[in-house]
Amino acid sequence: MRPGRQLAVLAGIFVVLYLLVFFAGGAKGSVMDRLEPRLGLDLVGGTRLTLEAKNSVDGRAPTAENLEEARQIIENRVNAFGVAEAEVVTEGNRNIVISLPGENRDLTDVGTPAELRFRKVLKAADGSGVVTAPVPAPTPSGSASPNPSGSASPSGSASPSTSASPKVTASSSGGQGGMAPTPSTSASPTPSTSASPTASPSASATEEPVPASVEEQRKAVEQKVGAAAWAAASGLQAPADLSTDPSLADKLKPFSTLSPQEIAVLPAQTQFNVPTISCEQLDKRPPGSITDPKQQTVACEGGAAKYLLDQAKVLGTDVEDASAVMDQTNAWVVSLNFTGGGQDKWTGLTREAFNNDGNACDASALGQDGKCRVAVVLDNEIVSSPEIQGVLTGDSQITGSFTQQDASTLAGQLRYGALPATFEQQEQQNVSATLGASHLRAGLLAAGIGMLLVIIYAFFYYRLLGSVIFLSLLLSALLVFGALIVLGRTIGFTVTLAGIAGFIVSLGVAADSFVIYFERLKDEIREGRSPRSAVPRAWARARRTIISANAISILAAVVLYIVSVGTVKGFAFALGLATVLDLVVVFLFRHPIMTMFARTQAFLSPRVSGLGRVLRTAETEGNTTRPSRVKEA
């Protein structure tokens, strides 16, 4: 064996590794900046939340595409906090991990299921929340005046526009009823407090029992706004017309001071009818505030148009697929495919909207062709509200002034709504920056003390062999440190307190391999072999045991990494990484350096090598048995 070759291979590994550390993977800044590993939130402070996707239908994990779309929606929610460098990543095939460095926030609501809902638009009103001076009411005319309609932008950022209103039509493969559009010439676009019964919400919307907790919150809101404001809001049957009663603006003004959480507990009719409740407040309601499909609700589109929405007759789970495609006119549209039961629901909803059964849709909510619109609601916002162009009995298309990106975004939102999954919180950790720094110091101190104790014991018990242990641990530490920096830049691996614990435990694994090798070496010397000849034989016999012991540690780390979540994964990854690198050092440094030491005179000195008692015992036994061996010869 030529130990120089193995040492050269190890040197090559170090050169390549630290070239990557200093010059690859986005390395920038000073030398010290390039030598900084990526630290976890428990070491620098912040919030970490792990969410697990639960499938309520068949228990299977969601597809990678659906999980990625869920991650994007949750990332948008987290970014709404205005926190820089927020990180939202998928972990495994079920988990989404949210990390906010340097910030302690309650992230419980970000995992609230964002179920997709299709709701008929019943009424529309101004959602700016700005109370203007009374103006004369417009003179009714036979022709319908422009009405608020959905934005062509799926993100809901565009202001309402009749010219850009998206529409739902039958695709080339689907059927459409032969009913001709019936123009609507009745009802003034300006709602009044004396709305007729025909403009009221549909009779199918029944009041559901209010949970006790919500009722308590409503009482708190009532006390906050005052009895006069609460009575004025409760008496409204339609959006307040301040032109007929200017004093009503002062009575309803306290509602503009409510927080989004307080707005969320108000009845839907109150949210819609009170003009001082703005879309800004409604859009910031906690996630999941309007997911109940059996309740009427209020949502905004474009941040300006406020809609009263009917019960959800079609859910996101009824959508089988949605995709962005180009139609025959080379315009981007969103194609919708429904499940078997979902298609029947969709057909019934489009029939209601197209015929405007019972005049449930107020004139203010009709599209430019005088037909009801159906709002696509995700979270608390309307992503699109297309006008229904016919009774759709097959695959459908949402048309509008879509760009490719707009159509792809809307299709992705529709596909996510088709995922029958919810997220359950598995773990949330909040750590202050001061506590994180304290954890880092404590972890490094524990690792240093552990390594120091191993080295002291090694030099005391093995003497010269203790230097082999010291150099091996030093090289292992340098390999681990470089690997952490590279992995942090390439796959985003972060060093956590649990990871440091894994590295400390790996010191015990490394010490075991030393003990196995050196004690095997002593056994060979006791059997009468010289120290130089005992080294290769001891390695041959100890190697199998060392590999088996390390393989068991690696296997345990892999299993723990697969079945665990959160910081436990960091412990398992660190333990496995350190064990693998320890094997590299064992084969490429420890055995070659022992072979070279065995050729030195100091290795043969009992006091220097640490093999003193064994060598003296071997010499004594050799002197005692030598005459008998000669006599036998």
Phi and psi in degrees as a GROMACS rama.xvg file:
@    title "Ramachandran Plot"
@    xaxis  label "Phi"
@    yaxis  label "Psi"
@TYPE xy
-112.511  99.277  ARG-2
-63.2636  -23.7706  PRO-3
-61.9837  -34.3454  GLY-4
-65.9697  -43.8213  ARG-5
-65.326  -38.8754  GLN-6
-65.8626  -34.3425  LEU-7
-66.7673  -39.1833  ALA-8
-62.0445  -43.9634  VAL-9
-61.8431  -40.9455  LEU-10
-62.8464  -39.0779  ALA-11
-63.5473  -38.2656  GLY-12
-62.8445  -42.6354  ILE-13
-63.1594  -42.4303  PHE-14
-62.4694  -47.0579  VAL-15
-64.4342  -43.795  VAL-16
-60.7158  -46.6714  LEU-17
-81.2738  -16.8501  TYR-18
-67.0388  -39.2537  LEU-19
-65.6333  -37.4878  LEU-20
-62.6503  -43.3372  VAL-21
-91.0373  -23.2757  PHE-22
-131.031  -0.940718  PHE-23
-127.474  169.508  ALA-24
66.3015  32.9562  GLY-25
78.6617  24.7582  GLY-26
-66.3152  131.308  ALA-27
-156.579  166.329  LYS-28
90.593  -164.924  GLY-29
-74.3194  176.852  SER-30
-61.1608  -41.9534  VAL-31
-65.9882  -35.5695  MET-32
-64.9793  -37.2274  ASP-33
-74.4504  -16.5617  ARG-34
-99.1682  14.8037  LEU-35
-97.0095  118.736  GLU-36
-73.6193  165.423  PRO-37
-80.7132  117.003  ARG-38
-96.1301  144.151  LEU-39
-76.6905  171.289  GLY-40
-67.1464  -28.5344  LEU-41
-72.1732  -8.97351  ASP-42
-107.428  -23.1894  LEU-43
-116.2  -6.92458  VAL-44
92.2317  148.043  GLY-45
142.587  -163.446  GLY-46
-127.214  137.416  THR-47
-133.323  129.723  ARG-48
-130.924  131.689  LEU-49
-110.817  123.887  THR-50
-113.76  138.039  LEU-51
-113.563  129.807  GLU-52
-76.5944  127.701  ALA-53
-112.865  131.328  LYS-54
-99.3171  120.815  ASN-55
-86.1582  -1.56012  SER-56
-102.808  -60.1026  VAL-57
-126.554  3.22436  ASP-58
79.4772  -2.31127  GLY-59
-79.1683  153.893  ARG-60
-70.0065  148.132  ALA-61
-67.23  158.919  PRO-62
-68.718  162.387  THR-63
-62.3917  -36.0631  ALA-64
-66.6183  -44.7581  GLU-65
-65.4224  -38.6391  ASN-66
-65.8443  -37.6431  LEU-67
-67.9665  -38.5974  GLU-68
-66.7217  -36.8289  GLU-69
-64.2738  -38.9988  ALA-70
-62.1316  -40.6957  ARG-71
-65.4747  -41.2412  GLN-72
-65.0546  -43.5047  ILE-73
-65.1642  -36.6841  ILE-74
-62.8001  -38.6393  GLU-75
-63.2769  -38.268  ASN-76
-64.336  -44.7787  ARG-77
-64.9364  -40.5559  VAL-78
-64.0001  -22.3802  ASN-79
-64.9932  -17.7998  ALA-80
-70.8661  -15.3677  PHE-81
75.879  26.2013  GLY-82
-96.487  129.943  VAL-83
-76.8527  149.884  ALA-84
61.9389  27.7009  GLU-85
-68.2067  142.987  ALA-86
-126.054  124.921  GLU-87
-126.863  114.936  VAL-88
-131.905  154.645  VAL-89
-87.0273  147.14  THR-90
-136.221  112.452  GLU-91
73.9699  -154.454  GLY-92
-105.952  8.4207  ASN-93
-134.831  -25.2802  ARG-94
-100.14  146.592  ASN-95
-124.241  126.343  ILE-96
-110.674  126.938  VAL-97
-111.99  127.872  ILE-98
-127.954  128.581  SER-99
-120.038  97.5051  LEU-100
-69.1556  135.264  PRO-101
73.393  8.02646  GLY-102
-131.204  135.1  GLU-103
-105.952  105.333  ASN-104
-130.631  154.818  ARG-105
-86.0409  109.248  ASP-106
-102.421  15.5152  LEU-107
-59.1466  -41.1427  THR-108
-73.1407  -19.8065  ASP-109
-68.1936  -18.9633  VAL-110
-95.3005  6.16651  GLY-111
-62.6741  131.782  THR-112
-56.1925  129.894  PRO-113
-95.4991  68.5985  ALA-114
-68.4877  136.363  GLU-115
-82.3184  139.919  LEU-116
-134.122  141.704  ARG-117
-109.694  114.898  PHE-118
-128.115  138.877  ARG-119
-74.0032  136.471  LYS-120
-82.0371  116.508  VAL-121
-90.1736  -43.4646  LEU-122
-144.286  159.876  LYS-123
-133.372  145.812  ALA-124
-150.615  168.51  ALA-125
-71.4189  129.949  ASP-126
-111.892  15.5128  GLY-127
-71.8607  -24.8959  SER-128
77.4377  2.7259  GLY-129
-88.4758  123.853  VAL-130
-90.288  113.24  VAL-131
-98.6986  168.582  THR-132
-68.0207  148.983  ALA-133
-59.1057  138.892  PRO-134
-126.162  153.112  VAL-135
-60.5911  142.121  PRO-136
-70.3276  143.263  ALA-137
-69.8956  151.917  PRO-138
-78.3953  127.173  THR-139
-61.7066  144.278  PRO-140
-136.394  165.993  SER-141
-73.9964  -20.6629  GLY-142
-97.0477  140.518  SER-143
-70.644  132.043  ALA-144
-85.9714  164.799  SER-145
-57.4247  137.204  PRO-146
-118.298  153.312  ASN-147
-62.1154  139.035  PRO-148
-140.289  173.15  SER-149
-68.1424  153.268  GLY-150
-80.9376  146.016  SER-151
-74.1623  -14.748  ALA-152
-86.0053  122.713  SER-153
-63.5617  -21.6138  PRO-154
-76.0271  -10.0072  SER-155
72.6452  22.2854  GLY-156
-94.5111  -13.9309  SER-157
-84.2384  148.996  ALA-158
-74.5781  153.519  SER-159
-59.3125  141.863  PRO-160
-152.818  130.338  SER-161
-72.2994  -27.2846  THR-162
-77.9819  -19.3468  SER-163
-112.975  21.0874  ALA-164
-69.581  123.783  SER-165
-70.2748  153.871  PRO-166
-133.258  153.01  LYS-167
-107.069  124.888  VAL-168
-131.057  169.236  THR-169
-77.3114  140.297  ALA-170
-79.2488  174.765  SER-171
-63.2146  -22.2073  SER-172
-96.8061  -3.73996  SER-173
-109.789  169.28  GLY-174
-101.121  157.62  GLY-175
-140.878  138.344  GLN-176
-64.2836  156.247  GLY-177
-90.3446  17.6195  GLY-178
-72.646  135.494  MET-179
-82.4508  146.939  ALA-180
-60.4979  136.424  PRO-181
-105.082  109.687  THR-182
-65.4417  146.084  PRO-183
-109.075  121.461  SER-184
-114.834  1.46621  THR-185
-97.3411  164.383  SER-186
74.3887  125.618  ALA-187
-75.3358  145.962  SER-188
-68.4432  -12.4434  PRO-189
-93.9604  110.924  THR-190
-68.2113  150.235  PRO-191
-125.915  168.255  SER-192
-71.8528  -16.8726  THR-193
-104.415  53.0439  SER-194
-64.5186  142.562  ALA-195
-75.6435  160.391  SER-196
-61.037  -27.0823  PRO-197
-68.7218  -20.8007  THR-198
-95.8655  3.2728  ALA-199
-79.9558  166.567  SER-200
-59.4393  157.314  PRO-201
-63.3992  150.63  SER-202
-69.0716  -16.7196  ALA-203
-71.8866  -15.3633  SER-204
-84.3792  105.427  ALA-205
-102.824  151.505  THR-206
-73.1208  125.97  GLU-207
-90.0708  150.836  GLU-208
-58.2723  138.455  PRO-209
-88.8588  125.395  VAL-210
-57.9813  150.672  PRO-211
-59.471  -39.236  ALA-212
-64.3425  -40.5131  SER-213
-66.7888  -40.6809  VAL-214
-61.8591  -38.0063  GLU-215
-65.4902  -39.6163  GLU-216
-67.2173  -35.7426  GLN-217
-64.4462  -39.4952  ARG-218
-63.2433  -38.0602  LYS-219
-65.078  -39.4676  ALA-220
-66.2501  -39.7008  VAL-221
-60.2332  -41.3534  GLU-222
-66.3541  -34.0028  GLN-223
-70.0105  -44.6772  LYS-224
-81.9472  -20.9489  VAL-225
98.8328  155.006  GLY-226
-64.7187  -37.5373  ALA-227
-65.2535  -46.565  ALA-228
-65.8257  -40.0684  ALA-229
-66.0439  -41.1678  TRP-230
-65.9898  -39.5996  ALA-231
-65.0805  -40.5702  ALA-232
-69.8469  -39.1355  ALA-233
-68.1636  -25.0726  SER-234
-83.5462  -7.38563  GLY-235
-76.1968  133.097  LEU-236
-105.482  -8.02709  GLN-237
-157.761  168.594  ALA-238
-52.0748  131.201  PRO-239
-61.6257  132.832  ALA-240
-98.4451  97.975  ASP-241
-72.1817  -11.8093  LEU-242
-71.3729  -27.3739  SER-243
-91.2529  -21.3108  THR-244
-143.437  82.6403  ASP-245
-60.9366  -28.2906  PRO-246
-67.4205  -17.3028  SER-247
-67.2265  -27.4197  LEU-248
-62.5129  -41.1015  ALA-249
-68.1048  -36.3357  ASP-250
-66.8624  -36.5654  LYS-251
-90.7945  -3.99706  LEU-252
-58.6748  -36.6888  LYS-253
-56.649  -23.8454  PRO-254
-67.6292  -23.2941  PHE-255
-71.7506  -14.1755  SER-256
-94.4542  -2.38103  THR-257
-73.5816  148.415  LEU-258
-79.0605  161.318  SER-259
-57.6701  -34.7023  PRO-260
-65.3465  -36.743  GLN-261
-74.2307  -35.1111  GLU-262
-62.69  -35.918  ILE-263
-63.7997  -25.9453  ALA-264
-89.5546  -4.93827  VAL-265
-74.6043  151.179  LEU-266
-61.0544  152.179  PRO-267
-59.2322  -40.7936  ALA-268
-62.2952  -36.9329  GLN-269
-67.8717  -43.9613  THR-270
-58.8498  -36.4476  GLN-271
-82.872  -42.0005  PHE-272
-78.144  -25.1122  ASN-273
-83.0013  112.997  VAL-274
-69.9187  -20.0346  PRO-275
-81.1659  -5.50226  THR-276
-87.0197  114.715  ILE-277
-98.2723  165.468  SER-278
-64.5685  -28.5651  CYS-279
-61.4702  -40.1447  GLU-280
-70.9809  -41.4669  GLN-281
-66.8935  -40.4336  LEU-282
-67.3523  -23.1215  ASP-283
-96.7792  10.0898  LYS-284
-60.6136  152.559  ARG-285
-56.8411  144.728  PRO-286
-56.183  141.511  PRO-287
86.0322  9.48211  GLY-288
-71.2181  -23.4562  SER-289
-127.87  33.571  ILE-290
-86.8335  -11.4019  THR-291
-67.3486  114.406  ASP-292
-72.6525  -17.0727  PRO-293
-89.4344  -1.87178  LYS-294
-110.239  142.385  GLN-295
-66.7876  153.93  GLN-296
-149.62  175.334  THR-297
-126.759  135.5  VAL-298
-148.754  163.745  ALA-299
-117.466  155.813  CYS-300
-130.509  127.814  GLU-301
73.9426  7.60047  GLY-302
73.1477  8.06959  GLY-303
-134.015  -34.5458  ALA-304
-96.4602  125.713  ALA-305
-106.783  126.417  LYS-306
-117.603  138.88  TYR-307
-91.6828  122.534  LEU-308
-111.147  146.423  LEU-309
-78.9163  179.568  ASP-310
-57.8717  154.4  GLN-311
-82.1504  106.44  ALA-312
-85.5424  -21.9512  LYS-313
-128.896  133.48  VAL-314
-107.122  168.4  LEU-315
-63.4798  -29.1847  GLY-316
-69.9757  -12.7797  THR-317
-83.5345  -10.8921  ASP-318
-87.7836  123.052  VAL-319
-84.9333  -40.2116  GLU-320
-160.267  154.874  ASP-321
-145.724  137.521  ALA-322
-147.367  151.86  SER-323
-90.9243  120.374  ALA-324
-135.227  169.094  VAL-325
-104.139  134.836  MET-326
-86.155  -169.552  ASP-327
-67.3719  -19.4615  GLN-328
-95.668  12.6991  THR-329
63.201  29.1481  ASN-330
-104.623  145.864  ALA-331
-77.5691  130.143  TRP-332
-134.155  166.445  VAL-333
-111.2  119.008  VAL-334
-91.7465  132.618  SER-335
-113.96  130.305  LEU-336
-120.19  128.109  ASN-337
-106.744  159.288  PHE-338
-71.2803  174.793  THR-339
-59.0049  -53.5412  GLY-340
-69.6566  -32.3558  GLY-341
-66.3032  -34.0012  GLY-342
-64.7639  -38.8984  GLN-343
-64.5018  -41.3004  ASP-344
-63.9073  -43.3734  LYS-345
-63.9876  -41.4313  TRP-346
-61.8777  -43.2076  THR-347
-64.1994  -39.2279  GLY-348
-67.4623  -42.7643  LEU-349
-67.6394  -31.7414  THR-350
-65.5149  -43.9337  ARG-351
-60.236  -45.4747  GLU-352
-69.8453  -40.0721  ALA-353
-69.2886  -40.2905  PHE-354
-87.3195  -13.1111  ASN-355
51.1553  58.3035  ASN-356
-56.0264  129.369  ASP-357
65.7624  17.454  GLY-358
49.9754  39.767  ASN-359
-65.3531  -32.4341  ALA-360
-85.6059  121.106  CYS-361
-69.9268  157.152  ASP-362
-57.759  -31.2435  ALA-363
-68.9855  -17.815  SER-364
-101.596  -3.93117  ALA-365
-75.576  154.592  LEU-366
-79.6631  -175.4  GLY-367
-69.8219  -19.2729  GLN-368
-97.3394  10.7882  ASP-369
78.7294  19.072  GLY-370
-110.178  155.269  LYS-371
-65.0562  154.323  CYS-372
-109.286  154.437  ARG-373
-117.58  121.638  VAL-374
-88.7202  134.635  ALA-375
-94.9455  109.064  VAL-376
-108.853  124.16  VAL-377
-128.663  128.404  LEU-378
59.4606  -126.31  ASP-379
-104.846  6.30184  ASN-380
-122.877  157.366  GLU-381
-92.4685  119.963  ILE-382
-86.6425  -22.2466  VAL-383
-167.049  149.842  SER-384
-137.985  72.6554  SER-385
-71.911  152.199  PRO-386
-84.5055  135.379  GLU-387
-81.5179  124.715  ILE-388
-99.4119  -1.26066  GLN-389
174.838  173.6  GLY-390
-79.9204  112.863  VAL-391
-97.209  115.405  LEU-392
-105.658  2.17319  THR-393
-142.177  -155.006  GLY-394
-60.2653  144.963  ASP-395
-124.362  165.443  SER-396
-131.795  139.943  GLN-397
-100.988  115.954  ILE-398
-108.376  158.152  THR-399
168.702  -172.616  GLY-400
-83.6975  63.683  SER-401
-88.1179  139.235  PHE-402
-87.2268  172.066  THR-403
-60.8076  -40.7702  GLN-404
-66.5116  -41.609  GLN-405
-61.6789  -46.252  ASP-406
-65.0303  -39.9765  ALA-407
-67.1534  -38.5126  SER-408
-64.3388  -46.5381  THR-409
-64.1108  -40.8483  LEU-410
-62.6855  -39.8514  ALA-411
-63.8452  -39.6593  GLY-412
-65.6997  -37.9932  GLN-413
-68.2401  -39.7819  LEU-414
-65.3262  -39.2899  ARG-415
-63.5322  -36.8964  TYR-416
-62.9394  -22.0395  GLY-417
-78.9854  -5.30224  ALA-418
-81.9887  114.168  LEU-419
-82.1097  66.1649  PRO-420
-138.098  152.72  ALA-421
-127.354  163.826  THR-422
-111.6  131.789  PHE-423
-110.105  135.769  GLU-424
-72.4039  124.827  GLN-425
-97.9028  -36.7943  GLN-426
-162.443  135.927  GLU-427
-133.193  131.754  GLN-428
-129.762  126.378  GLN-429
-116.877  123.106  ASN-430
-132.274  128.888  VAL-431
-75.1182  158.924  SER-432
-62.1791  -37.945  ALA-433
-65.9444  -44.2424  THR-434
-66.0526  -35.9782  LEU-435
-61.9886  -44.3403  GLY-436
-63.4321  -37.6033  ALA-437
-64.6988  -40.5083  SER-438
-61.8739  -41.177  HIS-439
-63.606  -45.9137  LEU-440
-62.7292  -42.6529  ARG-441
-65.1801  -40.0956  ALA-442
-65.3752  -45.6296  GLY-443
-65.1075  -38.1028  LEU-444
-64.1072  -42.377  LEU-445
-63.8902  -42.5868  ALA-446
-63.7708  -41.9874  ALA-447
-64.1134  -42.8296  GLY-448
-65.4745  -41.2097  ILE-449
-61.4377  -44.8159  GLY-450
-66.7198  -39.2481  MET-451
-63.3962  -42.4334  LEU-452
-63.7671  -40.3936  LEU-453
-63.0986  -42.3884  VAL-454
-67.3692  -42.6669  ILE-455
-60.8479  -46.1003  ILE-456
-62.6497  -40.4077  TYR-457
-62.7356  -45.577  ALA-458
-68.7795  -34.0752  PHE-459
-69.7154  -38.7971  PHE-460
-93.8555  -35.426  TYR-461
-111.41  -10.8515  TYR-462
56.2276  -110.747  ARG-463
-59.298  -37.3743  LEU-464
-65.319  -22.0761  LEU-465
-63.236  -29.9247  GLY-466
-66.8712  -31.782  SER-467
-65.408  -42.2836  VAL-468
-63.1991  -44.3748  ILE-469
-62.0405  -47.1193  PHE-470
-66.567  -36.1022  LEU-471
-65.3933  -44.5855  SER-472
-64.5769  -37.5678  LEU-473
-65.1173  -44.3451  LEU-474
-66.9155  -38.8096  LEU-475
-61.5459  -42.5685  SER-476
-62.8624  -40.7562  ALA-477
-67.0923  -38.6857  LEU-478
-64.8644  -44.8637  LEU-479
-62.9658  -43.0772  VAL-480
-62.2371  -46.9046  PHE-481
-63.9471  -39.4958  GLY-482
-64.739  -37.3268  ALA-483
-63.1528  -41.2906  LEU-484
-64.1898  -46.2965  ILE-485
-66.1349  -44.2017  VAL-486
-65.8903  -33.7873  LEU-487
-64.4385  -33.592  GLY-488
-82.6143  -31.4225  ARG-489
-91.6524  -46.1938  THR-490
-115.944  3.90929  ILE-491
76.9307  20.6516  GLY-492
-68.6197  133.172  PHE-493
-115.285  143.753  THR-494
-84.5932  119.929  VAL-495
-114.326  173.829  THR-496
-62.6219  -37.1985  LEU-497
-65.5311  -35.5353  ALA-498
-64.3803  -41.2101  GLY-499
-62.0151  -38.7962  ILE-500
-61.3686  -38.5598  ALA-501
-62.8244  -39.6108  GLY-502
-66.076  -37.5446  PHE-503
-65.2601  -42.8813  ILE-504
-62.2628  -34.6306  VAL-505
-64.9741  -21.916  SER-506
-61.4805  -38.5577  LEU-507
-64.3627  -38.7432  GLY-508
-63.5133  -42.8019  VAL-509
-64.3925  -41.2784  ALA-510
-63.5132  -35.8923  ALA-511
-60.1126  -42.0636  ASP-512
-65.8242  -34.1315  SER-513
-63.3713  -49.0166  PHE-514
-60.8554  -43.0668  VAL-515
-59.6983  -46.1902  ILE-516
-67.5083  -50.1352  TYR-517
-69.9876  -36.8927  PHE-518
-70.206  -32.8258  GLU-519
-65.7231  -36.1893  ARG-520
-62.6354  -42.3528  LEU-521
-63.3694  -39.2236  LYS-522
-62.3063  -38.5234  ASP-523
-66.2291  -38.4137  GLU-524
-69.39  -38.1007  ILE-525
-62.7701  -28.0496  ARG-526
-79.199  3.01093  GLU-527
102.728  4.17743  GLY-528
-86.151  154.332  ARG-529
-73.8236  157.026  SER-530
-55.6959  -37.3268  PRO-531
-68.734  -41.6852  ARG-532
-77.2697  -22.1812  SER-533
-73.8069  -27.418  ALA-534
-61.6091  -53.5665  VAL-535
-65.6041  -35.7424  PRO-536
-69.0396  -40.1792  ARG-537
-63.5756  -38.1544  ALA-538
-66.1311  -42.4077  TRP-539
-61.6983  -37.332  ALA-540
-83.1738  -33.4732  ARG-541
-81.1797  -22.836  ALA-542
-59.2288  -44.4473  ARG-543
-63.1819  -41.0017  ARG-544
-66.4874  -40.241  THR-545
-63.6159  -43.9975  ILE-546
-63.7274  -42.837  ILE-547
-62.9151  -44.9914  SER-548
-63.2527  -44.2459  ALA-549
-69.6726  -34.707  ASN-550
-63.6888  -38.7895  ALA-551
-64.7659  -41.4542  ILE-552
-63.2708  -42.063  SER-553
-65.9673  -42.4279  ILE-554
-62.0688  -42.4492  LEU-555
-62.9613  -40.1737  ALA-556
-65.5032  -39.1183  ALA-557
-65.6189  -46.1162  VAL-558
-62.1861  -43.6158  VAL-559
-63.2256  -37.344  LEU-560
-66.6421  -36.9667  TYR-561
-72.2654  -42.9708  ILE-562
-90.5297  -10.4215  VAL-563
-99.5447  171.353  SER-564
-135.418  165.203  VAL-565
68.2294  -142.207  GLY-566
-69.2179  -21.5466  THR-567
-63.4158  -32.6405  VAL-568
-60.7664  -39.0578  LYS-569
-62.8349  -39.5994  GLY-570
-62.2719  -47.3207  PHE-571
-64.0308  -42.5562  ALA-572
-64.5554  -43.4218  PHE-573
-64.8162  -41.9048  ALA-574
-63.146  -45.453  LEU-575
-65.105  -42.6366  GLY-576
-62.3664  -46.9719  LEU-577
-64.619  -35.8834  ALA-578
-68.7455  -41.6318  THR-579
-62.7603  -45.0735  VAL-580
-67.8204  -30.029  LEU-581
-64.7755  -38.2089  ASP-582
-62.4195  -39.093  LEU-583
-60.0518  -44.5323  VAL-584
-67.6022  -37.4363  VAL-585
-59.3868  -46.4627  VAL-586
-81.1837  -34.2944  PHE-587
-99.5526  -8.77414  LEU-588
-131.589  -51.7686  PHE-589
-64.491  -50.7947  ARG-590
-67.2399  -44.9492  HIS-591
-60.8448  -40.7725  PRO-592
-70.0712  -31.9913  ILE-593
-66.7928  -36.9739  MET-594
-63.2904  -39.752  THR-595
-71.0307  -38.5189  MET-596
-63.709  -35.5654  PHE-597
-64.442  -18.8175  ALA-598
-89.1349  -3.53124  ARG-599
-93.1444  157.513  THR-600
-70.4256  -32.3961  GLN-601
-64.3093  -32.0967  ALA-602
-64.8966  -26.4932  PHE-603
-83.9388  -8.87393  LEU-604
-82.9386  121.714  SER-605
-59.0738  -38.0786  PRO-606
-72.839  -33.5204  ARG-607
-83.0426  -40.864  VAL-608
-78.2902  -18.6975  SER-609
85.1489  4.16355  GLY-610
-104.446  23.5757  LEU-611
-55.4107  -57.1296  GLY-612
-62.4261  -38.3235  ARG-613
-67.7239  -42.7474  VAL-614
-65.4676  -41.7324  LEU-615
-65.3344  -38.8543  ARG-616
-65.0876  -40.902  THR-617
-64.4589  -40.4742  ALA-618
-66.045  -40.6354  GLU-619
-63.3352  -46.4764  THR-620
-63.7429  -36.0103  GLU-621
-66.5043  -41.7257  GLY-622
-67.4496  -34.1253  ASN-623
-73.0694  -37.637  THR-624
-91.2652  -11.4581  THR-625
-62.7539  -44.206  ARG-626
-60.3838  -41.623  PRO-627
-64.0268  -35.4345  SER-628
-65.5987  -38.62  ARG-629
-67.2719  -40.594  VAL-630
-62.6868  -42.4324  LYS-631
-62.7047  -37.961  GLU-632
